[in-house]
Amino acid sequence: MPGRQVAISVPELMAELHVSNSLAATARGCKFSVVQGEGDITVHADRDMMLSAVNNLLQNAFKFTQPGSEVILRAHAVGERVLIDVQDHCGGLKSGDTEVMFMPFKQVGADKTGMGLGLSICRRSVEANGGTLSVRNVPGSGCVFTIDLPRL
């Protein structure tokens, strides 16, 4: 269940995520870019849960992105929805990975550090705030994780 839902300025959230994750990207040898859509975009959600969910997606992206490539955090509004994307350059997913990667204790990448709970917890956090979390494979390049939330 969500803790305390409040109005969250997505540009402010993105700025905070940029500052708090830049060092991790550098440590992993990749570039980190933040792309913000135009205007003041606001969502109604639990701030801690949203920070945790996006931070988890970013940490996974840094972990699996090929050194020297880029992780992109992007937010924009589409009608009454707000989309927050984390795009990596992991090389793409194997067939069938998208079906199991959100299951608890499942790990689909080569790096098996961690317990395999991050994406499962991330999805539950997003859903508890009225949103969805999905992944789109970009074969040969990487993948894009998208948090889709109602716009306030």
N, C-alpha and C positions, 0 to 999 in steps of 0.2 A: 504494500500500500504506500502511496506517496506520503511523504512527511508533511511538508508545508509548501503548498503551491503558491507562488507569487508571480507577478509580472516580471519577466526577464528580458532585458534589452539584448537582443542577439549580437549587435555590434560590440557591446561591452563584454559579453561572454567570449566572443571571438578574440578580442584584445587580450583578455586574461589568459585564454588558452595559448595564444601565441607566445606571450611572455613565459608562461610556466612550462612550455614544451620545447622552446628553442634550444636549450642546452642538451636535452635528450637527443634531439635530431643531430646536433653537431657531434655528440659522443658516438653516434651510430654511423657517422660519415655520410649523412644525406642532407639535402636542402629541405627546408620547411617553409612553405608559403601559405599565407592566409589571404583568401579572396572573399570580400564581403559584397553582397548585393547592395543596390542603392536603397536609400531610405532607412527610416528607423523601423526595424522589424522587431516585434515583440511576441513572446510566447508566454503561456501561463503554465508553469511547471515547478517541480521541486528543484531548486537551483543546485543543491548538492548532488542530486541524482543525475542531473544533466551534465554537470562538470565531470562526474565520475564516468559516465557513459562515454562521453567524447574523449576524455583522457585515456580510457581503456582502448578505444579504437585507434587513437594516435600512437600509443605505446606499441600496439600490435603492428601498426604500419611501419614504425621505425625498426621494429624487430625483424620484419620480413622483407622490407624494401632493400633492393640491391644497392650496395655502397656506391656513392656518387650520383645516385638518382634523387628524385624529389617526392616528398609527401605534400599533398595539397589539402588544406582544410578550407572548405567553401560553404558559404551560407547564402541562401536567397529565398525569396518568397515567390510562390506560384499560386496565384489566386488567394484562397483562404488557408493555404498550407505553407509551412516553413520547412525547407529542406537543408539539412546540414550534412555535407558529404566529406568523407575522408577517403582520399584517393592515394593509393600506394603504387609502387613499381616492384611488386614481388615476382613478376614474371607470369602471373595468371594462376588460376586454380585448376586442379585436376578434375576430371569429370566426376560428378557426384559429391564433391566437397561442399558445395553450397547447401546441400540437403542436411548434412550432418554437423557442420561447423558450429551451429548454435546450440547443439546438444551438450549437456553437462559432461565434463570429463573427456570430451573429444578434442583431439589436436590433429590438424591436417597438415601443418607445415613441417619442415625439416627440423626446426628448433623446437624441442619438446620441453623447454624450461617452463615452469608454471604448472598449474594443475588442470588446465583446460576448462576453467569455469568462467573466465572473463567475458566471452561473447554471450554466454547464457545469461549471466547476471546483467550485462549491458542491455540485452533485449528485454528482459523483465523490467528493468528500470524505465526504459523508454515506453513500454506498453502501459506501465502503471501511471504514466503521465499522459495517456490518451494518444500515444504515437505508435509508429511502427519502425522496426529496424530491418533493413534488407541489405543484400549484397549483390552486386553485379560484377560478373567476371569479364575482364578485358583480356582475352587470350593473347599471350606473348608480351603483355605489358604489365598488368596488375589487376587490381580490383577496386571497386568503389563501394564503400559502406555508406548507406544513407539513412539518417534519422529523419523521419517525416512526422512533424508535429502540427497541430492546429494553430493557426495564427490568431493572436489576440486582437 
